[in-house]
Structures are given as structure tokens and as C-alpha cells.
Amino acid sequence: MLRKIIEDLKNGPFEITIHDAIRMNQREVAKANLLEVGRTVTSVEHQNFPNAPFKVKGKDLEGEMMEVICDYVDETLIVTVLTKEELV
């Protein structure tokens, strides 16, 4: 499952919910940054949160650490992000 998350994040077959798109806009995060996190993954952790079971860490396009929170819904990867300011 972790390998599938990395592949889906890196290659782009994922969806961003309306809520997540709004949050990404507020955080000034483009979809290209999510793809970059997929290409530069440093870790994938399983979490005990029912709606956010996976946390992927990698670097954005500027080389800054970013976390992508993921879940699968009907075989589709759904993502949201946390920026470096929110990682504290």
C-alpha cells in the first residue's frame, strides 16, 4: 500500500477535494508541489486517524519539507498538505 501511495502521488492519479483545494490556495501550494513530494519522498507513515491514515514527507519545488496527508476512497488517492510553517 505504501508503495502505491508513492507511485500515485508521483505520477499524478490523485484527486484534491474542494476543501483541500481551498486550503492549498490559502497555503499557496500548487499541484506541482504534490508531484514533487511524490518524487522526493523521505518517509511514509501510517497514522491512527480514520480520515487521514497516511502521512508522506518530501520536498516541494523550492526544496522545503512538506507533508502530504493521504487516504484512498474507492481506489482514488485523496490528498491535502501541510507546509513547513505547519510542521512545527
VEXVEXDO-735953 format. One record per atom (N, C-alpha, C, O): atom name; residue in one letter; x, y, z. Coordinates in steps of 0.05 Angstrom, whole numbers. Atoms other than C-alpha are relative to their C-alpha. Layout:
VEXVEXDO-735953
<name->CA	resn->A	px->X	py->Y	pz->Z>
...
//
This chain:
VEXVEXDO-735953
<name->N	resn->M	px->16	py->-24	pz->0>
<name->CA	resn->M	px->0	py->0	pz->0>
<name->C	resn->M	px->17	py->25	pz->0>
<name->O	resn->M	px->11	py->44	pz->-14>
<name->N	resn->L	px->-17	py->-23	pz->-1>
<name->CA	resn->L	px->56	py->49	pz->17>
<name->C	resn->L	px->13	py->6	pz->-27>
<name->O	resn->L	px->15	py->29	pz->-35>
<name->N	resn->R	px->-12	py->-3	pz->26>
<name->CA	resn->R	px->89	py->37	pz->-50>
<name->C	resn->R	px->-20	py->12	pz->-20>
<name->O	resn->R	px->-13	py->29	pz->-36>
<name->N	resn->K	px->22	py->-10	pz->18>
<name->CA	resn->K	px->22	py->50	pz->-86>
<name->C	resn->K	px->-4	py->30	pz->6>
<name->O	resn->K	px->-8	py->45	pz->-13>
<name->N	resn->I	px->4	py->-28	pz->-7>
<name->CA	resn->I	px->14	py->116	pz->-48>
<name->C	resn->I	px->22	py->17	pz->-14>
<name->O	resn->I	px->16	py->38	pz->-26>
<name->N	resn->I	px->-22	py->-15	pz->12>
<name->CA	resn->I	px->83	py->139	pz->-71>
<name->C	resn->I	px->-3	py->2	pz->-30>
<name->O	resn->I	px->0	py->24	pz->-41>
<name->N	resn->E	px->4	py->0	pz->29>
<name->CA	resn->E	px->70	py->119	pz->-143>
<name->C	resn->E	px->-22	py->18	pz->-9>
<name->O	resn->E	px->-19	py->33	pz->-28>
<name->N	resn->D	px->23	py->-17	pz->7>
<name->CA	resn->D	px->2	py->152	pz->-145>
<name->C	resn->D	px->6	py->30	pz->4>
<name->O	resn->D	px->-2	py->47	pz->-12>
<name->N	resn->L	px->-7	py->-28	pz->-6>
<name->CA	resn->L	px->29	py->216	pz->-114>
<name->C	resn->L	px->21	py->10	pz->-20>
<name->O	resn->L	px->19	py->33	pz->-29>
<name->N	resn->K	px->-21	py->-7	pz->19>
<name->CA	resn->K	px->90	py->217	pz->-160>
<name->C	resn->K	px->-11	py->4	pz->-29>
<name->O	resn->K	px->-3	py->22	pz->-43>
<name->N	resn->N	px->10	py->0	pz->27>
<name->CA	resn->N	px->51	py->203	pz->-224>
<name->C	resn->N	px->-25	py->16	pz->-5>
<name->O	resn->N	px->-33	py->21	pz->-28>
<name->N	resn->G	px->22	py->-18	pz->3>
<name->CA	resn->G	px->-9	py->246	pz->-211>
<name->C	resn->G	px->-28	py->-12	pz->-1>
<name->O	resn->G	px->-47	py->4	pz->-4>
<name->N	resn->P	px->28	py->8	pz->-1>
<name->CA	resn->P	px->-70	py->200	pz->-209>
<name->C	resn->P	px->-12	py->2	pz->27>
<name->O	resn->P	px->-18	py->-17	pz->41>
<name->N	resn->F	px->12	py->-4	pz->-26>
<name->CA	resn->F	px->-98	py->232	pz->-147>
<name->C	resn->F	px->-20	py->23	pz->-3>
<name->O	resn->F	px->-20	py->38	pz->-23>
<name->N	resn->E	px->20	py->-22	pz->0>
<name->CA	resn->E	px->-155	py->280	pz->-130>
<name->C	resn->E	px->5	py->18	pz->24>
<name->O	resn->E	px->15	py->10	pz->44>
<name->N	resn->I	px->-2	py->-20	pz->-21>
<name->CA	resn->I	px->-157	py->342	pz->-89>
<name->C	resn->I	px->-29	py->9	pz->5>
<name->O	resn->I	px->-43	py->18	pz->-13>
<name->N	resn->T	px->27	py->-8	pz->-7>
<name->CA	resn->T	px->-223	py->355	pz->-53>
<name->C	resn->T	px->-3	py->30	pz->-1>
<name->O	resn->T	px->17	py->45	pz->-1>
<name->N	resn->I	px->5	py->-28	pz->1>
<name->CA	resn->I	px->-256	py->423	pz->-56>
<name->C	resn->I	px->12	py->13	pz->25>
<name->O	resn->I	px->26	py->34	pz->24>
<name->N	resn->H	px->-11	py->-10	pz->-25>
<name->CA	resn->H	px->-237	py->434	pz->17>
<name->C	resn->H	px->31	py->2	pz->-2>
<name->O	resn->H	px->43	py->22	pz->6>
<name->N	resn->D	px->-29	py->1	pz->3>
<name->CA	resn->D	px->-165	py->414	pz->3>
<name->C	resn->D	px->10	py->21	pz->-20>
<name->O	resn->D	px->31	py->33	pz->-15>
<name->N	resn->A	px->-8	py->-20	pz->20>
<name->CA	resn->A	px->-162	py->459	pz->-59>
<name->C	resn->A	px->0	py->28	pz->13>
<name->O	resn->A	px->17	py->44	pz->7>
<name->N	resn->I	px->2	py->-26	pz->-13>
<name->CA	resn->I	px->-184	py->518	pz->-17>
<name->C	resn->I	px->24	py->3	pz->19>
<name->O	resn->I	px->36	py->24	pz->20>
<name->N	resn->R	px->-22	py->-1	pz->-19>
<name->CA	resn->R	px->-132	py->502	pz->37>
<name->C	resn->R	px->27	py->3	pz->-15>
<name->O	resn->R	px->44	py->18	pz->-7>
<name->N	resn->M	px->-24	py->-2	pz->15>
<name->CA	resn->M	px->-78	py->493	pz->-16>
<name->C	resn->M	px->3	py->28	pz->-11>
<name->O	resn->M	px->25	py->39	pz->-12>
<name->N	resn->N	px->-1	py->-28	pz->9>
<name->CA	resn->N	px->-96	py->561	pz->-45>
<name->C	resn->N	px->8	py->19	pz->22>
<name->O	resn->N	px->25	py->37	pz->18>
<name->N	resn->Q	px->-7	py->-16	pz->-23>
<name->CA	resn->Q	px->-92	py->592	pz->24>
<name->C	resn->Q	px->30	py->-3	pz->7>
<name->O	resn->Q	px->43	py->16	pz->15>
<name->N	resn->R	px->-28	py->6	pz->-7>
<name->CA	resn->R	px->-24	py->559	pz->34>
<name->C	resn->R	px->19	py->5	pz->-23>
<name->O	resn->R	px->43	py->1	pz->-20>
<name->N	resn->E	px->-16	py->-5	pz->24>
<name->CA	resn->E	px->0	py->578	pz->-36>
<name->C	resn->E	px->15	py->-25	pz->-9>
<name->O	resn->E	px->39	py->-23	pz->-14>
<name->N	resn->V	px->-12	py->26	pz->8>
<name->CA	resn->V	px->13	py->505	pz->-54>
<name->C	resn->V	px->-13	py->-8	pz->-27>
<name->O	resn->V	px->-37	py->-11	pz->-28>
<name->N	resn->A	px->10	py->9	pz->26>
<name->CA	resn->A	px->7	py->483	pz->-127>
<name->C	resn->A	px->1	py->-30	pz->-2>
<name->O	resn->A	px->16	py->-43	pz->13>
<name->N	resn->K	px->0	py->29	pz->4>
<name->CA	resn->K	px->-8	py->413	pz->-151>
<name->C	resn->K	px->28	py->-10	pz->-7>
<name->O	resn->K	px->36	py->-33	pz->0>
<name->N	resn->A	px->-27	py->8	pz->7>
<name->CA	resn->A	px->63	py->411	pz->-179>
<name->C	resn->A	px->17	py->-6	pz->25>
<name->O	resn->A	px->35	py->-23	pz->24>
<name->N	resn->N	px->-14	py->6	pz->-25>
<name->CA	resn->N	px->88	py->413	pz->-107>
<name->C	resn->N	px->-7	py->-28	pz->10>
<name->O	resn->N	px->11	py->-41	pz->21>
<name->N	resn->L	px->8	py->27	pz->-8>
<name->CA	resn->L	px->49	py->350	pz->-92>
<name->C	resn->L	px->15	py->-21	pz->-16>
<name->O	resn->L	px->24	py->-41	pz->-5>
<name->N	resn->L	px->-15	py->18	pz->17>
<name->CA	resn->L	px->81	py->315	pz->-151>
<name->C	resn->L	px->29	py->-1	pz->8>
<name->O	resn->L	px->41	py->-23	pz->8>
<name->N	resn->E	px->-28	py->-1	pz->-9>
<name->CA	resn->E	px->149	py->338	pz->-126>
<name->C	resn->E	px->4	py->-16	pz->26>
<name->O	resn->E	px->24	py->-30	pz->29>
<name->N	resn->V	px->-1	py->15	pz->-25>
<name->CA	resn->V	px->135	py->310	pz->-57>
<name->C	resn->V	px->1	py->-30	pz->-7>
<name->O	resn->V	px->16	py->-46	pz->5>
<name->N	resn->G	px->0	py->28	pz->9>
<name->CA	resn->G	px->119	py->244	pz->-92>
<name->C	resn->G	px->27	py->-9	pz->-11>
<name->O	resn->G	px->35	py->-32	pz->-8>
<name->N	resn->R	px->-26	py->7	pz->12>
<name->CA	resn->R	px->186	py->246	pz->-128>
<name->C	resn->R	px->22	py->0	pz->20>
<name->O	resn->R	px->43	py->-13	pz->16>
<name->N	resn->T	px->-21	py->-3	pz->-19>
<name->CA	resn->T	px->226	py->264	pz->-66>
<name->C	resn->T	px->-7	py->-11	pz->28>
<name->O	resn->T	px->4	py->-2	pz->48>
<name->N	resn->V	px->9	py->11	pz->-26>
<name->CA	resn->V	px->193	py->222	pz->-12>
<name->C	resn->V	px->23	py->-8	pz->18>
<name->O	resn->V	px->42	py->-22	pz->9>
<name->N	resn->T	px->-20	py->8	pz->-20>
<name->CA	resn->T	px->235	py->215	pz->51>
<name->C	resn->T	px->-12	py->-20	pz->19>
<name->O	resn->T	px->2	py->-35	pz->32>
<name->N	resn->S	px->13	py->20	pz->-17>
<name->CA	resn->S	px->183	py->176	pz->91>
<name->C	resn->S	px->-30	py->-1	pz->-5>
<name->O	resn->S	px->-42	py->18	pz->-15>
<name->N	resn->V	px->29	py->4	pz->0>
<name->CA	resn->V	px->113	py->148	pz->92>
<name->C	resn->V	px->-8	py->-13	pz->26>
<name->O	resn->V	px->3	py->-34	pz->33>
<name->N	resn->E	px->7	py->11	pz->-26>
<name->CA	resn->E	px->80	py->137	pz->159>
<name->C	resn->E	px->-30	py->-6	pz->0>
<name->O	resn->E	px->-46	py->8	pz->-11>
<name->N	resn->H	px->28	py->7	pz->-5>
<name->CA	resn->H	px->15	py->102	pz->177>
<name->C	resn->H	px->-8	py->14	pz->26>
<name->O	resn->H	px->6	py->12	pz->46>
<name->N	resn->Q	px->10	py->-14	pz->-24>
<name->CA	resn->Q	px->-26	py->143	pz->226>
<name->C	resn->Q	px->-26	py->-13	pz->9>
<name->O	resn->Q	px->-39	py->-27	pz->-6>
<name->N	resn->N	px->24	py->11	pz->-11>
<name->CA	resn->N	px->-83	py->124	pz->271>
<name->C	resn->N	px->-23	py->20	pz->-2>
<name->O	resn->N	px->-38	py->25	pz->18>
<name->N	resn->F	px->22	py->-19	pz->5>
<name->CA	resn->F	px->-131	py->175	pz->241>
<name->C	resn->F	px->-17	py->-11	pz->-22>
<name->O	resn->F	px->-7	py->-16	pz->-44>
<name->N	resn->P	px->16	py->13	pz->20>
<name->CA	resn->P	px->-190	py->146	pz->203>
<name->C	resn->P	px->-2	py->14	pz->-27>
<name->O	resn->P	px->-4	py->1	pz->-47>
<name->N	resn->N	px->2	py->-14	pz->25>
<name->CA	resn->N	px->-195	py->201	pz->151>
<name->C	resn->N	px->26	py->10	pz->-12>
<name->O	resn->N	px->27	py->23	pz->-33>
<name->N	resn->A	px->-27	py->-8	pz->9>
<name->CA	resn->A	px->-120	py->213	pz->144>
<name->C	resn->A	px->20	py->-21	pz->9>
<name->O	resn->A	px->38	py->-15	pz->25>
<name->N	resn->P	px->-17	py->22	pz->-10>
<name->CA	resn->P	px->-85	py->146	pz->152>
<name->C	resn->P	px->29	py->1	pz->-8>
<name->O	resn->P	px->45	py->-14	pz->3>
<name->N	resn->F	px->-28	py->0	pz->9>
<name->CA	resn->F	px->-21	py->162	pz->114>
<name->C	resn->F	px->11	py->28	pz->-2>
<name->O	resn->F	px->-2	py->47	pz->-10>
<name->N	resn->K	px->-14	py->-25	pz->1>
<name->CA	resn->K	px->29	py->218	pz->120>
<name->C	resn->K	px->26	py->-4	pz->-16>
<name->O	resn->K	px->43	py->-21	pz->-9>
<name->N	resn->V	px->-23	py->2	pz->17>
<name->CA	resn->V	px->81	py->227	pz->65>
<name->C	resn->V	px->16	py->25	pz->3>
<name->O	resn->V	px->6	py->47	pz->1>
<name->N	resn->K	px->-18	py->-23	pz->-2>
<name->CA	resn->K	px->141	py->272	pz->75>
<name->C	resn->K	px->19	py->0	pz->-24>
<name->O	resn->K	px->29	py->-20	pz->-33>
<name->N	resn->G	px->-18	py->-4	pz->22>
<name->CA	resn->G	px->182	py->300	pz->18>
<name->C	resn->G	px->5	py->30	pz->-3>
<name->O	resn->G	px->-2	py->46	pz->15>
<name->N	resn->K	px->-7	py->-28	pz->4>
<name->CA	resn->K	px->206	py->366	pz->-11>
<name->C	resn->K	px->-17	py->12	pz->-22>
<name->O	resn->K	px->-25	py->-2	pz->-42>
<name->N	resn->D	px->15	py->-14	pz->20>
<name->CA	resn->D	px->167	py->417	pz->-50>
<name->C	resn->D	px->19	py->10	pz->-22>
<name->O	resn->D	px->42	py->4	pz->-22>
<name->N	resn->L	px->-16	py->-10	pz->22>
<name->CA	resn->L	px->191	py->453	pz->-113>
<name->C	resn->L	px->22	py->19	pz->9>
<name->O	resn->L	px->42	py->23	pz->-6>
<name->N	resn->E	px->-20	py->-18	pz->-10>
<name->CA	resn->E	px->231	py->501	pz->-71>
<name->C	resn->E	px->20	py->-14	pz->18>
<name->O	resn->E	px->38	py->-1	pz->30>
<name->N	resn->G	px->-18	py->16	pz->-17>
<name->CA	resn->G	px->266	py->445	pz->-33>
<name->C	resn->G	px->-7	py->0	pz->29>
<name->O	resn->G	px->8	py->-9	pz->46>
<name->N	resn->E	px->9	py->-1	pz->-28>
<name->CA	resn->E	px->227	py->457	pz->31>
<name->C	resn->E	px->-16	py->-25	pz->7>
<name->O	resn->E	px->-30	py->-36	pz->-11>
<name->N	resn->M	px->15	py->24	pz->-8>
<name->CA	resn->M	px->198	py->399	pz->71>
<name->C	resn->M	px->-30	py->6	pz->0>
<name->O	resn->M	px->-39	py->27	pz->7>
<name->N	resn->M	px->29	py->-2	pz->1>
<name->CA	resn->M	px->124	py->387	pz->61>
<name->C	resn->M	px->-11	py->-28	pz->7>
<name->O	resn->M	px->1	py->-48	pz->0>
<name->N	resn->E	px->14	py->25	pz->-6>
<name->CA	resn->E	px->77	py->334	pz->88>
<name->C	resn->E	px->-26	py->-1	pz->-16>
<name->O	resn->E	px->-40	py->19	pz->-18>
<name->N	resn->V	px->24	py->4	pz->15>
<name->CA	resn->V	px->21	py->306	pz->46>
<name->C	resn->V	px->-16	py->-22	pz->15>
<name->O	resn->V	px->-6	py->-44	pz->20>
<name->N	resn->I	px->17	py->19	pz->-15>
<name->CA	resn->I	px->-36	py->272	pz->83>
<name->C	resn->I	px->-18	py->-13	pz->-21>
<name->O	resn->I	px->-31	py->0	pz->-37>
<name->N	resn->C	px->13	py->15	pz->21>
<name->CA	resn->C	px->-68	py->217	pz->41>
<name->C	resn->C	px->-20	py->-21	pz->11>
<name->O	resn->C	px->-18	py->-30	pz->34>
<name->N	resn->D	px->18	py->21	pz->-5>
<name->CA	resn->D	px->-126	py->169	pz->41>
<name->C	resn->D	px->-11	py->-10	pz->-26>
<name->O	resn->D	px->-12	py->5	pz->-46>
<name->N	resn->Y	px->13	py->10	pz->24>
<name->CA	resn->Y	px->-158	py->124	pz->-11>
<name->C	resn->Y	px->-30	py->-1	pz->4>
<name->O	resn->Y	px->-40	py->-10	pz->25>
<name->N	resn->V	px->29	py->2	pz->1>
<name->CA	resn->V	px->-231	py->130	pz->-28>
<name->C	resn->V	px->-7	py->-13	pz->-27>
<name->O	resn->V	px->-2	py->-1	pz->-48>
<name->N	resn->D	px->7	py->14	pz->25>
<name->CA	resn->D	px->-256	py->79	pz->-79>
<name->C	resn->D	px->24	py->-1	pz->-19>
<name->O	resn->D	px->21	py->6	pz->-43>
<name->N	resn->E	px->-24	py->4	pz->16>
<name->CA	resn->E	px->-185	py->66	pz->-105>
<name->C	resn->E	px->12	py->26	pz->-10>
<name->O	resn->E	px->31	py->26	pz->-26>
<name->N	resn->T	px->-11	py->-26	pz->7>
<name->CA	resn->T	px->-172	py->141	pz->-113>
<name->C	resn->T	px->14	py->13	pz->23>
<name->O	resn->T	px->3	py->15	pz->45>
<name->N	resn->L	px->-16	py->-13	pz->-21>
<name->CA	resn->L	px->-117	py->175	pz->-73>
<name->C	resn->L	px->-11	py->29	pz->3>
<name->O	resn->L	px->-13	py->44	pz->-16>
<name->N	resn->I	px->9	py->-27	pz->-7>
<name->CA	resn->I	px->-143	py->238	pz->-38>
<name->C	resn->I	px->21	py->13	pz->17>
<name->O	resn->I	px->31	py->0	pz->36>
<name->N	resn->V	px->-23	py->-12	pz->-14>
<name->CA	resn->V	px->-92	py->288	pz->-12>
<name->C	resn->V	px->-7	py->27	pz->11>
<name->O	resn->V	px->-25	py->41	pz->1>
<name->N	resn->T	px->-2	py->-28	pz->-10>
<name->CA	resn->T	px->-83	py->351	pz->29>
<name->C	resn->T	px->29	py->4	pz->9>
<name->O	resn->T	px->44	py->-15	pz->10>
<name->N	resn->V	px->-28	py->-6	pz->-6>
<name->CA	resn->V	px->-19	py->385	pz->50>
<name->C	resn->V	px->4	py->16	pz->26>
<name->O	resn->V	px->-14	py->30	pz->35>
<name->N	resn->L	px->-9	py->-17	pz->-22>
<name->CA	resn->L	px->18	py->415	pz->109>
<name->C	resn->L	px->26	py->13	pz->-10>
<name->O	resn->L	px->44	py->-1	pz->-19>
<name->N	resn->T	px->-24	py->-14	pz->8>
<name->CA	resn->T	px->70	py->468	pz->94>
<name->C	resn->T	px->21	py->0	pz->23>
<name->O	resn->T	px->14	py->-7	pz->45>
<name->N	resn->K	px->-21	py->0	pz->-20>
<name->CA	resn->K	px->136	py->477	pz->131>
<name->C	resn->K	px->-8	py->16	pz->25>
<name->O	resn->K	px->0	py->9	pz->47>
<name->N	resn->E	px->8	py->-15	pz->-23>
<name->CA	resn->E	px->104	py->530	pz->176>
<name->C	resn->E	px->-19	py->-16	pz->18>
<name->O	resn->E	px->-20	py->-11	pz->42>
<name->N	resn->E	px->19	py->16	pz->-15>
<name->CA	resn->E	px->52	py->479	pz->198>
<name->C	resn->E	px->12	py->-25	pz->11>
<name->O	resn->E	px->-1	py->-40	pz->26>
<name->N	resn->L	px->-13	py->25	pz->-9>
<name->CA	resn->L	px->102	py->423	pz->212>
<name->C	resn->L	px->10	py->2	pz->28>
<name->O	resn->L	px->19	py->-18	pz->39>
<name->N	resn->V	px->-12	py->-4	pz->-26>
<name->CA	resn->V	px->124	py->453	pz->278>
<name->C	resn->V	px->-15	py->-16	pz->21>
<name->O	resn->V	px->-8	py->-15	pz->45>
//
